[in-house]
Amino acid sequence: MKKLPTNLQRWLFMAFVILAVASCTKNDTPVTPTDGNQTGTDSGSDSNSDSGSQPGTNTDPFSITETFESGQKTAYADADVTLSTGSWQMDDALLGNLSSDAKDGNQSVRLRNGSIAMNFDINGVKMLYVKHAKFGSDGNSTWQLMISDDGGSTYTQIGSDISETSTTLKTDSFSISDTLAVRFKIMKSGDNRVNLDDITFKGIGNPGVSVSEPDTTSTGGGGGSTSDAAEPRNVTVGSDAPPTSGDNSNMLLGNPSDAVNSIVSKDNYLIDMGYYTESYSASRAEPNWVSWHLDASNITRAVSRQDNFAAWADLPSDWFQVQDNSYHGSGFDRGHNCPSADRTSSYDANSATFLMTNMIPQAPNNNQHTWADLENYLRDEVRNKGYEIYIIMGSYGEGGSGYYGTTVNTIDNGNITVPSHIWKIAVMLKTGDNDLSRIDSNTTVLAVNTPNTNNIDADWTKYIVTVRDIEKATGYNFLSELPQSVQDAIETKTYSPN
């Protein structure tokens, strides 16, 4: 074989090297594989529209930092504060900006003999980082990082106690193995104070949390903006939705207000969303009531919280359409009627709960504490005690007090009514068949009616009433598919918690 000229050999060698390097180079950042136990991902956030990604397909890395720069809390007393990542509870802690506060920015947490805790969950976290230091000339102390996978009902410690010996910020990291939706708490005892700053969450998938301006950022009850509204969407009803009739159907126990699916009934408009059914009021721009069935098949945690708030595309075109950001700046949460955590069996199921036709303006402390605890209680009855539950939730009246403490009748320039009261009825029976015939005078019924105020007591049991009490307040006829004798028995009983 004839030997190639030396110059040609060199040129061919260099061309081979260039091609080899080019074939090994990618524009995408390498992605760490997800944990094999990961069950799902989110595909939206408070300020973004539904991305359309399906569960399990999002393996992008994320990094979210709570800087503690956006909130205000100047006293140690236990209270919630709205920060860039969401609502945090601070007990014997404040946001300090003194020269003696160790901080990366204008302020940091100053924690004494208490805790700071997230009032929300985050998904897919693999690592957590915390900057921390002693406050001023205080003595040494220790603190603990805690994790909860049940919405804050119980916590377990991650790693060992962290010793606080330095007056300058240093960073500690924690490896997180739980891939479900979790929340974190930092606890400390003793009188020596510590500063905490820049808590960073790193993980895989959509965390269901975004760093954004919170809903409670302006004064009064105005709110509302459509400049960055998410695209309205419809419901996709999958095979995991409750049946349309018979056992486990959303309205097995009746239609409390005789709602009909006709636009002439604009303030008692029946909407079947598949995963729940509701009576909608166009004048109030919110549901009158929402009805659904809850059993173990609905709360499998196959997917995480989607947070893909959006307007419902099929609302009659001449009715006011509530957007995902219509509550912005109002001081009220977008409060679910049918909860996100009651529908975790699929992407479609959870997404259905984030339509704005399922929302009411709800005082933050009512939504995040009193109501959240009630919802967790009912899910625990299903998950751990073998119950299935028929639930109806609604609201009535006008005038609630949110983040700012003043009574507000409407938000979004008068388009959305702020209800004065929020109620729930739950008919609880052991899992089985032929439910209508099994409900009798001994069946357990829970009824709760709460004021829509931010100074509400966190203990939902203080608001237990009877079904008849709610009927008198609303004019509705609940449980109408049951024999009258059964209604008379269970609608007058007062529930006693376990």
C-alpha positions in Angstrom: 0.0 0.0 0.0 1.3 3.4 -1.0 2.2 5.6 2.0 0.4 9.0 2.2 2.4 12.2 2.2 3.4 13.4 5.7 1.4 16.6 5.5 -1.7 14.8 4.4 -1.3 12.3 7.3 -1.2 15.3 9.8 -4.2 16.9 8.2 -6.3 13.7 8.4 -5.2 13.2 12.0 -6.3 16.7 13.0 -9.6 16.3 11.3 -10.2 13.0 13.1 -9.5 14.7 16.5 -11.8 17.6 15.8 -14.6 15.3 14.8 -14.1 13.2 17.8 -14.3 16.2 20.2 -17.3 17.5 18.4 -19.2 14.2 18.8 -18.6 14.2 22.5 -19.8 17.8 23.1 -23.5 18.5 23.9 -25.2 21.8 24.4 -27.3 20.4 27.3 -26.2 20.4 30.9 -25.8 16.8 32.1 -28.7 15.7 34.2 -28.4 13.5 37.3 -30.7 10.4 36.9 -33.8 10.5 39.1 -34.1 8.2 42.1 -35.9 5.0 41.1 -38.5 5.5 43.8 -39.6 8.9 42.4 -43.3 8.7 41.7 -44.0 11.9 39.8 -43.2 15.5 39.1 -45.0 18.8 39.0 -45.5 20.8 35.9 -46.5 24.3 37.0 -46.2 27.0 39.6 -48.1 29.9 41.0 -47.0 32.2 38.2 -46.7 29.9 35.2 -49.1 28.1 33.0 -49.4 24.3 32.7 -46.4 23.1 30.8 -48.2 19.9 29.7 -45.4 17.6 30.9 -46.6 14.2 32.0 -45.7 12.5 35.3 -42.2 11.1 35.5 -40.9 12.9 32.4 -39.2 16.0 34.0 -35.7 15.2 35.0 -34.3 18.7 34.9 -32.3 19.8 37.9 -33.5 22.8 40.0 -32.1 25.1 42.6 -34.3 27.4 44.7 -33.1 29.7 47.4 -35.1 31.3 50.1 -33.2 34.5 50.9 -35.5 35.9 53.6 -35.3 39.3 51.9 -38.9 39.8 50.9 -40.8 39.4 54.2 -41.2 41.5 57.3 -41.3 40.2 60.9 -40.0 42.4 63.7 -41.2 40.5 66.8 -40.4 37.0 68.2 -44.1 36.1 68.7 -45.3 33.0 66.8 -46.7 34.1 63.4 -46.6 33.3 59.7 -44.7 35.4 57.2 -45.0 35.4 53.4 -41.6 35.0 51.7 -40.5 34.6 48.2 -41.0 30.8 48.3 -44.2 30.8 50.2 -45.6 31.0 53.8 -43.3 30.2 56.7 -44.2 29.9 60.4 -41.7 31.6 62.7 -42.0 30.8 66.4 -39.7 32.8 68.7 -38.0 34.1 65.6 -37.9 37.3 63.6 -36.3 38.8 60.5 -33.3 40.8 61.7 -31.4 43.6 60.0 -29.1 44.8 62.8 -25.4 45.1 62.3 -25.0 42.2 64.7 -27.2 40.0 62.5 -25.0 37.7 60.4 -26.6 38.0 56.9 -26.0 37.7 53.2 -28.1 40.7 52.1 -30.3 43.1 54.1 -31.7 40.7 56.6 -31.7 37.1 57.9 -33.7 35.0 60.4 -32.8 35.5 64.1 -33.9 32.4 65.9 -34.0 32.0 69.7 -35.9 29.3 71.6 -38.2 28.1 68.8 -38.4 27.2 65.2 -39.0 28.2 61.6 -41.1 25.9 59.4 -42.4 25.8 55.8 -46.2 25.9 55.5 -45.9 24.3 52.0 -44.3 21.2 50.5 -41.5 20.9 47.9 -40.9 18.0 45.6 -37.8 16.1 44.5 -35.3 17.7 46.8 -31.9 15.9 46.9 -29.8 18.4 48.8 -30.5 21.2 51.2 -28.1 24.0 52.2 -28.3 26.4 55.1 -26.1 29.4 55.9 -25.9 30.0 59.6 -23.9 31.8 62.4 -24.2 33.0 66.0 -26.0 36.3 66.6 -23.8 39.0 67.9 -22.0 38.2 71.1 -24.4 35.4 72.1 -22.9 32.1 73.3 -22.6 28.8 71.4 -25.7 26.7 70.8 -27.1 23.9 68.6 -30.0 23.5 66.2 -31.7 20.6 64.3 -33.0 20.3 60.8 -36.3 18.3 60.7 -38.3 16.9 57.7 -42.0 16.0 57.3 -43.7 14.0 54.6 -47.2 14.3 56.0 -47.9 18.0 55.6 -46.2 19.0 58.9 -48.1 16.6 61.2 -45.0 14.8 62.2 -41.2 15.5 61.8 -38.0 13.5 62.0 -34.5 14.8 62.4 -32.1 14.8 59.5 -28.5 14.2 60.5 -26.9 15.3 63.7 -27.3 18.5 65.7 -25.5 21.5 64.2 -23.2 23.4 66.5 -23.2 27.1 66.3 -19.8 28.5 67.2 -19.0 31.2 64.5 -20.1 34.8 64.2 -19.7 34.7 60.4 -22.0 32.7 58.1 -21.0 29.2 57.1 -22.9 26.7 55.0 -23.9 23.2 56.0 -25.4 20.7 53.6 -27.9 17.9 54.1 -28.7 14.9 51.8 -32.4 14.2 51.4 -33.5 10.7 50.5 -37.3 11.2 50.6 -38.6 11.9 47.0 -42.2 12.6 48.1 -43.5 16.1 48.7 -41.8 17.2 52.0 -41.4 20.3 54.1 -38.6 21.3 56.5 -38.3 22.9 60.0 -35.3 24.2 61.9 -35.6 23.9 65.6 -33.5 25.4 68.4 -33.7 25.5 72.2 -32.0 27.8 74.8 -31.7 31.6 75.0 -28.6 32.0 72.8 -29.7 33.2 69.3 -28.6 32.2 65.9 -28.9 33.7 62.4 -30.1 31.6 59.4 -30.0 32.7 55.8 -30.1 31.5 52.2 -31.8 28.1 52.5 -31.2 26.4 49.2 -33.1 23.4 47.8 -31.5 21.4 45.0 -33.2 18.5 43.3 -34.6 16.9 40.2 -37.9 17.6 38.4 -40.4 20.4 39.0 -40.4 21.3 42.7 -43.9 22.7 42.7 -42.4 25.9 44.2 -41.3 29.1 42.5 -39.5 32.1 43.8 -42.1 34.8 43.1 -43.9 37.8 44.4 -46.5 36.5 46.8 -50.3 37.1 46.5 -50.1 39.3 49.6 -48.0 42.1 48.3 -50.3 45.1 48.1 -52.8 46.9 50.4 -56.5 46.3 50.6 -58.7 44.0 48.6 -57.9 45.1 45.0 -55.6 42.7 43.4 -55.9 41.1 40.0 -53.8 41.3 36.8 -54.1 39.5 33.5 -50.9 40.6 31.9 -49.1 37.3 32.8 -52.1 35.0 33.1 -51.8 31.3 32.3 -53.5 30.0 29.3 -57.1 28.8 30.2 -57.5 25.1 29.9 -60.0 22.3 30.2 -60.2 19.1 32.3 -58.9 15.8 31.0 -60.9 13.1 32.7 -59.0 9.8 33.0 -60.0 6.3 34.1 -59.1 7.2 37.7 -62.0 9.7 37.9 -65.0 8.7 40.1 -67.9 7.1 38.3 -70.7 9.4 37.0 -73.3 7.6 39.1 -73.8 5.0 41.7 -71.2 4.1 44.4 -68.3 6.4 44.8 -69.8 9.0 42.4 -69.3 12.7 43.4 -73.0 13.5 43.9 -74.3 10.2 45.3 -75.9 11.9 48.3 -77.7 14.6 46.4 -77.6 18.0 44.7 -77.9 20.5 47.6 -79.1 23.5 45.6 -80.7 21.7 42.6 -78.0 23.2 40.3 -78.5 22.7 36.6 -76.2 22.8 33.6 -77.9 25.7 31.9 -76.5 29.3 31.3 -79.9 30.7 32.5 -78.9 29.3 35.9 -75.8 31.5 36.0 -75.6 31.6 39.8 -76.4 27.9 40.4 -74.6 26.4 37.4 -73.8 22.7 37.6 -70.3 21.8 36.3 -69.1 18.2 36.2 -65.3 18.3 36.3 -65.0 14.5 36.4 -62.9 14.5 39.5 -65.4 16.6 41.4 -68.8 18.3 40.7 -69.8 21.8 41.6 -72.4 24.5 41.6 -70.8 27.7 40.3 -71.9 31.3 40.8 -71.1 33.6 37.9 -72.0 36.7 40.0 -69.6 35.7 42.8 -67.0 34.2 40.4 -66.6 31.1 42.6 -68.3 27.9 43.6 -71.3 27.8 45.8 -70.3 24.3 46.7 -68.1 21.4 45.5 -68.9 17.7 46.0 -66.6 14.7 45.7 -65.9 11.2 46.9 -62.6 10.3 48.7 -61.1 6.9 49.1 -57.7 5.3 49.1 -57.5 5.1 45.3 -57.6 8.9 45.1 -54.6 9.6 47.4 -52.0 7.3 46.0 -49.3 10.0 45.6 -48.7 8.8 42.1 -48.0 12.5 41.2 -47.0 15.5 43.2 -48.8 18.8 43.5 -48.9 20.4 40.1 -49.5 24.1 41.0 -50.7 24.7 37.5 -53.4 27.3 38.3 -55.4 28.3 35.3 -58.8 29.6 34.2 -61.4 27.1 33.0 -61.7 27.4 29.3 -65.3 26.2 29.0 -66.8 28.8 31.2 -69.6 30.6 29.2 -67.9 33.4 27.2 -69.9 36.3 28.6 -69.1 35.4 32.3 -66.2 36.9 34.1 -63.3 34.5 33.8 -61.1 34.3 37.0 -57.5 34.0 36.0 -54.7 32.3 37.8 -53.3 35.7 39.0 -56.7 37.4 39.7 -56.0 37.1 43.5 -52.6 38.7 43.2 -52.0 41.4 45.8 -55.4 40.8 47.5 -54.1 39.3 50.8 -56.1 36.1 50.2 -55.0 32.7 49.2 -56.4 30.8 46.2 -58.2 28.3 48.4 -59.1 25.0 47.0 -62.5 23.5 47.5 -61.6 20.0 46.3 -58.0 19.8 47.7 -55.0 19.1 45.6 -53.9 16.4 48.0 -57.3 14.6 47.6 -56.5 14.0 44.0 -53.0 12.5 43.6 -53.8 9.4 41.5 -52.7 11.0 38.2 -51.6 14.2 36.5 -55.0 14.8 35.1 -56.7 14.4 38.6 -54.4 16.8 40.4 -54.4 19.3 37.5 -58.2 19.4 37.7 -58.1 20.8 41.2 -56.0 23.8 40.1 -58.7 25.3 37.9 -59.8 28.7 39.2 -63.4 27.5 39.2 -62.4 25.4 42.2 -61.0 28.4 44.2 -62.3 30.9 46.7 -60.5 33.9 48.3 -59.5 32.3 51.6 -57.7 34.0 54.5 -54.1 32.6 54.6 -54.3 31.3 58.2 -57.7 29.7 57.5 -56.3 28.0 54.4 -52.8 27.0 55.6 -53.7 26.0 59.2 -57.3 25.4 60.2 -58.5 24.1 56.8 -55.2 22.2 56.0 -55.4 20.4 59.3 -59.0 19.4 58.7 -58.1 18.1 55.2 -55.2 16.1 56.6 -57.4 14.7 59.3 -59.9 13.4 56.7 -57.2 11.9 54.5 -55.8 10.1 57.6 -59.2 8.6 58.3 -59.1 7.2 54.7 -55.4 6.2 54.6 -55.0 4.7 58.0 -58.5 3.8 59.3 -60.2 2.2 56.4 -62.9 4.9 55.7 -64.3 6.3 52.4 -65.8 9.7 52.6 -68.4 11.7 50.7 -67.5 15.4 51.0 -69.3 18.6 50.2 -67.5 22.0 50.7 -68.7 25.5 50.1 -68.9 29.1 51.2 -71.4 31.8 51.7 -71.8 35.4 52.7 -69.7 38.4 51.9 -66.8 40.0 53.7 -63.6 38.3 54.9 -60.4 39.5 56.5 -57.1 38.3 54.9 -53.4 39.1 55.3 -54.0 42.8 56.0 -56.6 42.3 58.7 -59.3 44.6 57.3 -62.7 43.3 56.1 -62.8 43.0 52.3 -66.0 42.2 50.4 -64.6 41.7 46.9 -61.3 41.5 45.1 -60.1 42.0 41.5 -61.9 45.3 41.0 -65.2 43.9 42.5 -65.3 40.9 40.2 -64.7 38.2 42.9 -66.7 38.0 46.1 -64.8 37.3 49.3 -67.0 34.9 51.3 -67.6 35.4 55.0 -67.8 31.7 55.9 -66.4 28.5 54.7 -68.0 25.1 55.5 -67.5 21.4 54.9 -69.6 18.3 55.4 -68.1 14.8 55.4 -70.1 11.6 55.5 -67.7 8.8 56.7 -68.3 5.1 56.4 -66.0 2.1 56.3 -65.0 1.1 52.8 -67.5 -1.1 51.1 -70.3 -1.4 48.5 -73.9 -0.3 48.2 -73.1 2.9 50.1 -76.6 4.5 50.0 -78.1 1.5 51.7 -75.3 1.3 54.3 -75.7 4.9 55.5 -78.0 4.8 58.5 -78.7 6.8 61.7 -75.3 5.6 63.2 -73.2 6.8 60.3 -70.5 9.3 61.2 -71.0 12.8 59.9 -68.6 15.7 60.4 -69.7 19.3 59.8 -67.5 22.4 60.2 -68.3 26.0 59.6 -65.5 28.6 59.9 -65.2 32.4 59.6 -63.1 33.5 56.6 -60.7 35.5 58.8 -57.0 35.5 59.3 -57.2 35.6 63.1 -59.0 32.2 63.1 -58.1 29.6 65.6 -55.9 26.8 64.1 -57.9 24.1 65.9 -60.7 23.2 63.4 -62.6 21.2 66.1 -63.6 24.6 67.6 -65.8 25.1 64.6 -67.7 21.8 64.6 -71.4 22.3 63.9 -74.3 20.2 62.6 -75.4 19.7 59.1 -78.7 21.4 60.0 -76.7 24.4 61.1 -75.2 24.7 57.7 -78.5 24.1 56.0 -80.0 27.1 57.9 -77.1 29.3 57.0 -77.1 28.4 53.3 -80.7 27.3 52.5 -79.4 24.1 50.9 -80.8 20.6 51.4 -77.9 18.3 52.0 -78.0 14.5 51.8 -81.3 14.5 50.0 -80.8 11.1 48.5 -81.0 9.5 52.0 -84.4 8.6 53.6 -85.7 11.5 55.6 -85.5 9.5 58.9 -81.8 9.0 58.3 -81.3 12.7 57.4 -83.1 13.7 60.6 -80.8 11.5 62.7 -77.4 12.3 61.2 -77.9 15.9 60.3 -78.5 16.8 63.9 -75.5 15.0 65.4 -72.4 16.8 66.5 -69.2 15.1 65.6 -66.7 14.1 68.3 -63.1 13.7 67.0 -61.2 10.5 67.7 
